[in-house]
Amino acid sequence: METHGVEEQGGVLIDRIALAPSTIRFGARQHRWWIVVLGIFLASRVFTTTLMLTLFLTASAGDWSFASSRADPTFFTFSGSWDASFYRQIAEMGYPSSIPTDGSGNVVPNAWAFLPLFPWIVSGVMFVTGLAFYQAGVIVATLFGAAAALVLYRLVASRVGATSGLWTAVFFCFGPLSFILQVAYAESMFFFLLFASLWAIMSRRYWWVIPLGVAAAFTKPGELALPLTIGILFIVRLVQQRGGGEAFRWRERVAMIVTAGVTAVAGLAWPLIASAVTGFPGAYLQTELSWWTGFVGRVAFVPMTPWFLFTWRYASVIGAVLVVAAIVGYVWLLRRPSIRALGTEVVAFAASYALYLFAVFLPQESLFRLLMPLYPLAGARGLTHNRRARMTVLITGIALQPVAIFLLWFLGYP
């Protein structure tokens, strides 16, 4: 068991937390790890719900203008603003049989940009319980948010200890955008599937990655980071074996190759499905690009250029320099000893997922929630074992939550 004993503050002896991957001890009492993590998640949901409810009631009483208009202004529809309306359409009516266009023939935002697993599960809950979409969506999202926190703890604790695992879960639950763990979005389900897939990869249970990865591929874009991660690890294992390291058995090689292949096919399947169903070539890509028009106008998609396209438009050369600086800074971060201690699997995943975002995503306000799958990096001992650093991160996350909710629900997009 990892223990931190007792420390003195202001002349008062205070028990510090003693942690182990399977149990957590406060003072003389031990608790199962999952009870503590679920307790943290519950406390965070009480806090976030209080913030959201306070803003909702204040806005309703003051007749504020909501950034996302709703015909039925309740707290649950408030928790399902913006893109949740597309998930509702999918859950209740399915996908449109054709791609909607404007008067000039340009594709406009539509449900084909959103993958089906989350709304299908919500639809099942609606059928069983009789609940409306927004209530069912909040329940499903919250349950998967709890599951994601549990898996995040385990994958970090299994590599660098329970202290790091616990604080990573705390940062995840109380972060600035942690409201996403309980709104009617697919994010929390995606986090769970990605974290569980990464944990399976770390445990070398590659066959488990197939169902988890395929499910992730039909939940949110970004699952292609998993086959790339496995590919990187495959090369690393080969190099290590040739250098006299651990044997790389053929059974593992086959499992990795098959898993990477299946998850890659799953990650590329949705654009083909969208085009086949609608009869519109490039249906998915054109639908995604329709969300770019408000930022960069109508442009052709060229991989690896969206970040430069966006920053050049708004900051010219300075913007391009900032992108390069961000890339260099991220590479430097991944090379830090405390990050590398998380394991080759976590570093490979962090590099793969970041490469995916850089290759295909236009950076705008959604970027911050799309970065949340990188939370395993928060388990670095340089952060989680530094009292001042971890308290700064926690307090900052708590303080920014009301700011984020206000900005996104009343001025921008969640």
C-alpha positions in Angstrom: 0.0 0.0 0.0 1.2 3.5 -0.8 1.1 5.6 2.3 1.7 9.2 3.1 1.5 9.1 6.9 0.7 12.3 8.8 1.8 15.8 8.3 1.7 19.0 10.4 0.0 22.2 9.3 -0.2 25.1 11.6 0.6 22.9 14.6 -2.3 20.5 13.9 -1.6 16.9 12.9 -3.7 16.0 9.8 -4.0 12.5 8.4 -3.1 12.3 4.8 -4.7 9.9 2.4 -3.1 6.5 2.2 -3.9 4.8 -1.1 -3.6 1.5 -2.9 -5.0 0.5 -6.3 -7.8 -1.6 -4.8 -8.5 0.2 -1.5 -8.3 3.8 -0.3 -7.8 4.5 3.4 -8.8 7.7 5.1 -7.3 7.7 8.6 -7.9 4.2 10.0 -10.7 3.2 7.7 -10.3 1.5 4.3 -12.8 1.8 1.4 -13.1 0.1 -1.9 -11.6 2.2 -4.6 -14.8 2.2 -6.6 -16.8 3.5 -3.7 -14.4 6.4 -3.3 -14.3 7.2 -7.0 -18.1 7.0 -7.3 -18.4 9.3 -4.2 -16.1 11.8 -6.0 -18.3 11.6 -9.1 -21.5 12.0 -7.1 -20.1 15.1 -5.3 -19.0 16.6 -8.6 -22.5 16.0 -10.1 -24.1 17.7 -7.2 -21.8 20.6 -7.6 -22.2 20.9 -11.4 -26.0 20.4 -11.3 -26.3 23.1 -8.7 -24.4 25.5 -11.0 -26.4 24.6 -14.0 -29.7 24.7 -12.1 -28.9 28.1 -10.6 -28.0 29.6 -14.0 -31.1 28.1 -15.5 -33.4 29.4 -12.9 -31.7 32.8 -12.9 -31.9 33.0 -16.7 -35.6 31.9 -16.7 -36.6 34.5 -14.0 -34.6 37.3 -15.7 -35.9 36.3 -19.2 -32.3 36.0 -20.5 -31.7 35.0 -24.1 -30.4 31.5 -24.4 -27.8 30.8 -27.1 -29.7 27.7 -27.9 -33.4 28.3 -28.3 -35.8 25.6 -27.0 -39.6 25.3 -27.5 -39.9 23.6 -24.2 -37.7 25.4 -21.7 -37.1 23.0 -18.8 -34.0 22.1 -17.0 -33.7 18.8 -18.9 -33.9 20.6 -22.3 -31.4 23.1 -20.9 -29.2 20.1 -20.3 -29.7 19.0 -23.9 -29.0 22.2 -25.8 -27.5 22.5 -29.2 -26.3 19.2 -30.7 -28.6 17.1 -28.5 -31.4 18.1 -30.8 -29.8 16.0 -33.5 -29.4 13.1 -31.1 -33.1 13.5 -30.3 -34.0 13.4 -34.0 -32.0 10.2 -34.5 -33.5 8.6 -31.4 -37.1 9.5 -32.3 -37.1 9.5 -36.1 -33.8 8.1 -37.3 -31.6 9.6 -40.0 -32.8 11.6 -43.0 -33.0 9.5 -46.2 -31.4 12.4 -48.1 -28.9 15.1 -47.4 -30.5 18.5 -46.9 -29.1 21.4 -48.9 -29.7 25.1 -49.1 -31.0 27.0 -52.2 -27.5 27.0 -53.7 -27.1 23.2 -53.3 -24.7 23.4 -50.4 -25.1 20.8 -47.7 -26.4 22.2 -44.4 -25.9 20.8 -40.8 -27.9 17.6 -40.4 -28.1 14.4 -38.3 -25.6 12.5 -40.4 -22.7 14.3 -38.6 -23.7 12.3 -35.4 -23.0 8.7 -34.8 -25.8 6.3 -33.8 -24.9 4.4 -30.7 -25.7 7.0 -28.1 -29.1 7.9 -29.5 -30.0 4.3 -30.0 -29.3 3.5 -26.4 -31.2 6.5 -25.3 -34.1 5.4 -27.5 -34.0 2.0 -25.7 -34.2 3.7 -22.4 -37.1 5.8 -23.6 -38.9 2.7 -24.7 -38.4 0.8 -21.4 -39.1 3.7 -19.1 -41.5 6.0 -21.0 -39.2 8.9 -20.4 -38.8 11.7 -23.0 -35.5 12.0 -24.8 -33.9 14.7 -22.7 -34.5 12.9 -19.4 -33.3 9.6 -20.8 -30.3 11.2 -22.4 -29.2 12.9 -19.2 -29.5 9.5 -17.3 -27.5 7.6 -20.0 -24.8 10.3 -20.2 -24.5 10.4 -16.4 -24.2 6.7 -16.0 -21.5 6.5 -18.6 -19.8 9.5 -17.0 -19.5 7.5 -13.8 -18.2 4.5 -15.7 -15.6 6.6 -17.4 -14.3 8.0 -14.1 -14.0 4.4 -12.7 -12.0 3.2 -15.7 -9.9 6.3 -15.8 -8.9 5.7 -12.2 -8.0 2.0 -12.8 -5.9 2.6 -15.9 -3.8 5.4 -14.3 -3.6 3.6 -10.9 -2.5 0.4 -12.6 0.6 2.1 -14.0 1.6 4.9 -11.6 -0.2 4.2 -8.4 -3.5 5.0 -6.7 -2.6 8.5 -5.7 -2.2 9.5 -9.3 -5.3 7.5 -10.3 -7.5 9.2 -7.7 -6.4 12.7 -8.5 -6.8 12.1 -12.2 -10.4 11.1 -11.5 -10.9 14.2 -9.4 -9.6 16.4 -12.2 -11.8 14.6 -14.7 -14.9 15.0 -12.5 -14.4 18.6 -11.4 -12.8 20.0 -14.6 -14.0 23.2 -16.3 -16.0 21.2 -18.9 -17.2 18.3 -16.6 -20.8 19.3 -17.3 -20.4 17.2 -20.4 -20.5 14.1 -18.2 -24.2 14.7 -17.5 -25.7 16.5 -20.5 -27.5 14.7 -23.4 -24.3 14.3 -25.5 -22.4 11.2 -26.5 -19.1 12.4 -24.9 -19.3 10.5 -21.6 -20.0 7.2 -23.5 -17.1 7.9 -25.8 -14.8 8.6 -22.9 -15.8 5.3 -21.2 -15.2 3.3 -24.4 -11.8 4.9 -25.2 -10.6 4.6 -21.6 -11.7 1.0 -21.5 -10.0 0.3 -24.8 -6.8 1.9 -23.6 -6.9 -0.1 -20.4 -7.4 -3.3 -22.4 -4.4 -2.4 -24.6 -2.3 -1.7 -21.5 -3.3 -5.1 -20.2 -2.5 -6.7 -23.6 -6.1 -8.0 -23.8 -6.3 -7.0 -27.4 -9.4 -9.0 -28.3 -11.4 -6.9 -25.8 -10.5 -3.8 -27.8 -12.5 -5.0 -30.8 -16.0 -4.7 -29.2 -15.0 -1.6 -27.3 -13.4 0.0 -30.2 -16.1 -0.8 -32.7 -18.7 0.6 -30.2 -16.5 3.8 -29.9 -16.4 4.1 -33.7 -20.2 4.4 -33.8 -20.3 6.8 -30.8 -18.0 9.8 -31.7 -15.3 10.5 -34.2 -11.8 9.9 -33.0 -11.8 6.1 -32.6 -9.2 5.9 -35.3 -6.6 6.8 -32.6 -7.0 3.2 -31.3 -5.7 1.3 -34.4 -2.9 3.9 -34.8 -2.0 3.3 -31.1 -1.8 -0.4 -31.6 0.2 0.0 -34.8 2.8 2.2 -32.9 3.0 -0.4 -30.1 3.4 -3.2 -32.6 6.5 -1.5 -34.0 7.8 -0.7 -30.5 7.5 -4.4 -29.5 9.3 -5.5 -32.7 12.2 -3.1 -32.1 12.4 -4.1 -28.4 12.6 -7.8 -29.3 15.3 -7.2 -31.9 17.2 -5.3 -29.3 17.2 -8.2 -26.9 14.1 -7.2 -25.0 10.9 -9.0 -24.2 9.8 -11.7 -26.6 7.0 -10.7 -28.9 5.0 -13.9 -29.5 3.1 -14.6 -32.7 -0.1 -15.0 -30.8 0.2 -11.3 -29.6 1.2 -10.2 -33.1 -1.9 -11.8 -34.7 -4.2 -10.3 -32.0 -2.7 -6.8 -32.5 -2.9 -7.0 -36.3 -6.5 -8.3 -36.3 -7.6 -5.8 -33.6 -6.0 -2.9 -35.4 -7.5 -3.9 -38.7 -11.1 -4.4 -37.4 -11.1 -1.1 -35.4 -9.6 0.8 -38.4 -12.4 -0.5 -40.7 -15.0 0.4 -38.0 -13.5 3.9 -37.8 -13.8 4.4 -41.5 -17.3 2.8 -41.9 -19.6 5.7 -41.1 -18.8 7.9 -44.1 -19.4 4.9 -46.4 -22.7 4.1 -44.6 -23.9 7.7 -44.9 -23.2 7.9 -48.6 -24.8 4.5 -49.3 -28.0 5.3 -47.4 -28.4 8.8 -48.8 -27.0 8.2 -52.3 -24.9 11.4 -51.8 -21.2 11.0 -52.4 -19.2 12.4 -49.5 -22.4 12.9 -47.4 -20.6 12.7 -44.1 -17.6 14.9 -45.0 -19.8 17.5 -46.6 -22.1 17.5 -43.5 -19.1 18.0 -41.2 -17.8 20.8 -43.4 -21.2 22.6 -43.2 -20.3 23.4 -39.6 -17.1 25.1 -40.7 -18.8 27.8 -42.8 -19.4 30.1 -39.9 -15.6 30.1 -39.1 -13.8 29.8 -42.4 -16.5 29.9 -45.1 -16.9 27.0 -47.6 -13.6 25.3 -48.1 -12.4 22.0 -49.4 -11.1 19.5 -46.9 -7.3 18.9 -46.9 -5.9 16.7 -44.1 -3.4 18.3 -41.8 -4.4 21.8 -42.8 -7.5 22.8 -40.7 -5.5 24.3 -37.8 -3.4 26.4 -40.1 -6.5 27.3 -42.1 -8.3 28.6 -39.0 -5.4 30.4 -37.3 -4.2 32.0 -40.6 -7.7 33.4 -41.2 -7.8 35.1 -37.8 -4.1 35.8 -37.0 -2.1 35.4 -40.3 1.5 34.5 -39.7 1.2 34.7 -36.0 -1.5 32.1 -36.1 0.6 29.7 -38.0 3.5 30.2 -35.6 1.2 29.5 -32.7 0.1 26.2 -34.3 3.8 25.2 -34.8 4.5 26.2 -31.2 1.6 24.1 -29.9 2.9 21.1 -31.8 6.4 21.5 -30.5 5.1 22.1 -26.9 2.9 18.9 -27.1 5.8 16.8 -28.3 7.9 18.2 -25.5 5.2 17.3 -23.0 5.0 13.7 -24.2 8.7 13.4 -23.7 8.6 14.5 -20.1 9.7 11.7 -17.7 6.5 11.9 -15.6 4.4 11.5 -18.7 6.6 8.7 -20.1 6.2 6.9 -16.7 2.5 6.5 -17.6 3.6 3.9 -20.1 4.2 3.6 -23.8 0.6 2.8 -24.4 -0.7 6.1 -22.9 1.9 8.1 -24.7 1.2 6.3 -28.0 -2.6 6.9 -27.5 -2.0 10.6 -26.6 0.1 11.1 -29.7 -2.4 9.2 -31.9 -5.5 11.1 -30.7 -3.8 14.4 -30.9 -2.7 13.6 -34.5 -6.3 12.7 -35.4 -7.5 16.1 -34.0 -4.8 18.0 -35.9 -5.5 16.1 -39.1 -9.2 16.6 -39.4 -10.6 19.0 -36.8 -11.2 22.7 -37.2 -10.2 24.2 -33.8 -13.0 26.2 -32.3 -14.9 26.2 -29.0 -15.6 22.4 -29.3 -11.9 21.8 -29.1 -11.7 21.9 -25.3 -14.2 19.1 -24.8 -12.7 17.1 -27.7 -9.4 17.2 -25.7 -10.9 15.4 -22.8 -9.9 11.9 -23.9 -6.4 13.0 -23.1 -7.2 13.0 -19.4 -4.9 10.0 -18.7 -2.0 12.4 -19.1 -3.2 14.2 -15.9 -2.0 11.2 -14.0 1.6 12.3 -14.3 3.3 12.1 -10.9 4.7 15.6 -11.4 1.2 16.9 -11.2 -0.6 14.4 -8.9 2.1 14.2 -6.3 2.7 18.0 -6.1 0.2 19.4 -3.5 0.4 23.0 -4.8 0.0 21.9 -8.5 -2.9 19.6 -7.9 -4.8 22.0 -5.7 -4.2 24.8 -8.3 -5.6 22.5 -11.0 -8.6 21.5 -8.9 -9.5 25.0 -7.8 -9.1 26.4 -11.3 -11.4 23.7 -12.7 -14.1 24.4 -10.1 -13.8 28.2 -10.6 -14.0 27.9 -14.4 -17.1 25.7 -14.4 -19.7 28.5 -14.0 -17.7 30.6 -16.5 -17.8 27.8 -19.0 -21.5 27.1 -18.5 -22.4 30.8 -18.8 -20.3 31.4 -21.9 -21.4 28.2 -23.7 -25.1 28.3 -22.9 -25.7 32.1 -23.2 -23.1 33.4 -25.5 -21.7 30.5 -27.6 -22.0 26.8 -28.1 -21.5 23.9 -25.6 
